[in-house]
Amino acid sequence: MTIKNFARLCGCNPQTLRYYDRVDLLKPAKVDPWSGYRYYEEEQALVFVKIKNLQSADFTIDEIRALLDADQSVIYEAFNEKIARQEDKLNTIKRIQQSYQSEMSNMEKRINEVQELVTRAMLAYDPTEEFGIGQEEYARIVDNVNQAFTGWRPDGMDIDFTDYVESDADPAEETRFLDVLHSPEYEVIYEKHGWVHMKDFLQEFADLKDGGEYALCLELRKGKADGSAFCNTILGILLGQNPGKKISLSCNIGFSRDGENHFRLLRRK
């Protein structure tokens, strides 16, 4: 029987039979050495039915190949195992569906809580002496921070806002600080030591490169400022001073060991 007639018998396209031949699932009974024509025997239609059903049941080519010579009881058991696995997968998807909305709601709640902490800390902070800005300008900075939290993210800037107050008894944050500062993936592009106020040198590094990934690392003497409000104010200022740029920016802060203020700006290489 020619491939065309065999395909008609099986109710498939000849291309399907050529594919089964190529992956060693259903070889022709004979191939004419001169013309290359494929010929099949009628009984091979039973093999085709087996392959088609196993493939439709999501068995892999290797799994189908292993079952071609198996008896019917083995094949039925393979179907049962496949059904069990699919039922487990379906139950998992159902559990995910049931927990999806609650997890989304919980995450939105956590984001709102972080935003509230950041905003509260910033509103309680007076930036006048440190940054040389008035309350009207500071209100715009706080608004920029809130807009970033709500997903508006002006100019595509990706900012890691700080929601904690620093403590020199916090080894996790110390590790985080040192990881960035000593990472071979970053290079220091600006640093300032022994300074008194950020306003004295802020404009020296405020112009950031479009597409850059930056980390600010500060070591402040004790009593200098609330770490959360201090960092987020810097981030908010940079957010407003780099319009139209896609920038990733984080702030890492720790206490100074020598009683001096230190600032470093790092950029991912």
N, C-alpha and C positions, 0 to 999 in steps of 0.2 A: 504494500500500500504506500503510495507516494505521500510525502509530507503534507501536500495540499489536502488529499483525501483523509489522511489521519487527523489533521487539524479540524476538518469538517466533522468527523466522527466525535472528536473530543469537545467540539464547540469552542475552539480557541483559535488564536492567531498563529500562523506558522512561525512567527517571530518568537513566540513563547516556547515552542518546541526547540528552536535553535538555541535559545537561552538555556533550557534544561539540558541540552546536549553539552553546551559549553561548560556548565558547572557540574557535569557528571551526575545528573539526577536521572535523566531518561535518554539513553543513547539509542540511536536508530538500530534496528535489527541488522541493517546492511547499508553500506555506502558504496555506490558505484565508483570504482577506482578511476574510470575514465571521465565520467560526467560530474562526479561529486554529488549526485542526487542521493537524498536520504530516503530509505524505505523502512516502514514500520510494519509490525504484525498486529492484528486486531487485539490480541490478548494484552498488548502493552497499554491499551486504553485503561485497563484496571490500575496499572502503575500510575498513569496520568491522574486518575481520580484520587489516588492516595496522596500524590504530591500536591495537587491543587488544594485538597482539604487541609493538609498539614500546614501548607503555606498560608492559607486563609486564617488558620488558627494561630498564626504568629509564631510558628516554629521557624528556627533558623535553617539555613541551607545545610549546615553541618548536622543539625538535629534530624532533619528530614532524611539526609543521606544514611544516617545510622539506623533509621527505622524502615528503610525500603525493603529489607529482607526479613523484617520481624513479622511474627504471626499476629493475628488480629487481637489476641488478648494483651500482647505487649503494647500495641498501638493504642488500645482503649485505656490502658493504664497510663500511657504517656499523656493522653488527653485529660485524664483525671488529675494528673500532677500539674499540667498546664492550667487547668481550671482553678485548682487550689491556689496556685501562685497568683493568678489574675484576681481571684477573690481577695487575697491578702492585699494586693496592690490597690484594689478598689476600696477596700475598707480603710486603708491608709489615706487615700485621697479624700474619702468622706470625713475622716477625722480632721484632716487639714482644713477641709471646707468649713467644718463646724468651729474650728478654733481661729480661722483666718480673721474674721471680723473683730473678735475680742482682742486678738493680738494687735491688729491695726489700731483699735481704739486705745489699748494700753500704751502703744508706742506714741500715739498722738498726745496722750495725757502726759507721758514722760517728757516729750519735747516741750509741751506747754509749761511743765514744771521747771525745766531747765531755763526756758525763756524768761519765766517769771523771776527766777533766782538772779539771772544775769541782769535783767532790767532793774530789779530792786536794788542790786548792788551798785549799778551805775547811777541810779537816781539819788542814792545816798552819798555819792562821791562828788567832791568839789574839784573840778579839773583846772580851776583858774590859775593857781600858783604853778602846778606841775606842767601844764600844757599851754598856758597863756591864752585860753579861749574863754569866752563869755557863755552865759547860760543859754542864750538863743542859739549859738552855734553848737553847743553841747547837746541841746535838744534835738537838733538835726542828726547828730552822730548817733544818739540813742535810737532815733527813728530808723536810721539805716540798719542798725543792729536788729531791730524788731522786724524790719522788712526782710532781712536775710533769713531770719528764723521762720517766717511764714511762707517761705518758698519763692519770694519775688526775686531775691538775689540779684541786685543791680549789677549789670555789666558782666554777668557770668562769674563773678568772683566767688571762689570756694574758701570759706573761712571757718576755722576751728575755734569757735568762741569758748572762752574759759568760764566754767560754772563753779569754781571752787576757790576757797581762800587758802593761800599757801601756808604750810607749816613745816618747820625743819624736822618734824618727827614723821614725815610722810616719805618713806623710802621709795614707794611706787613712783611718785612724782619726781623724786631725785633721779631715779633710773631713767624715767622718760626724758628728763632734761639732758642727762649725759648721753643718752642714746642719740639724740639729734645732734648735740654739739660735737660728739666724737665719731659720728657716722661718716664712713668714707664716701657715702653717696652725696654728701653736702660739702660745700666750701664756704668759708667766711668771706663775704664781700664788703662788709662794713663792720667796724667795731669802735666802741667808745668806752673809756674807762675813767673812773674818778669824777664823773659828772654829778651835777646837783639836780638839774631839772631837765626833763625831756624836751621842753620847748627850746632849749639852747642848741639842739642839734637835730631835731626831728626832720627838718626840711632837707638835711644832708642825705637822707636815705629814702625819702618818701616817694620818689619817682621810681616805680618798679617796672620791670620789663614785662611786656605782654607775653602771656604763655608761661611765665615763670612759676616755679613752686618754691615758696620761701618759708623759712622758720625764724621767728624772733626768739632769741634766748637772752633772758635778763637775770641778773643776780643783783638783788636789792638789799641794802642794809636794813636791819630790823626797824620797824616803825615807819618805813618809807611810805607804804601805801597798801591798801587792800589789793591783793594780787589779782583777783577776778576783775574788779572795776578798772584797775590799772591796765591790764592786758587788753580788755575789751574796748577800752577807750582808744588805745593805739590802733587796734584793728579797725574800729569804726572810722578813725581819721584816715587811715590808708584806703579804706573802702571809698571814701568820698574824694580822695585826691588822685585816684587812678581810674577815672571813668573810661568806659569803652574797652577795658582790658580784661582778659581772662586770666585770673591769677589764683593760685592756691596759697593760702596763708595760714600759718598756725603760730601760736604764742606759747613759749615755755618759760616758766618763771621759778626761781628758787631764791633762797637767802644767801647773801654774800658771806663768805668766810673771813674776809679781811676788813669788813666794815665800810667798803667802798661800793659804789654802784657801777655795774658793768653791763654793757649792751653789745650784742652781736647779732648781725643779720646774716643768715645763711641761705644759700640757694642750692637747690638740687642740681647736680652737674648734668 
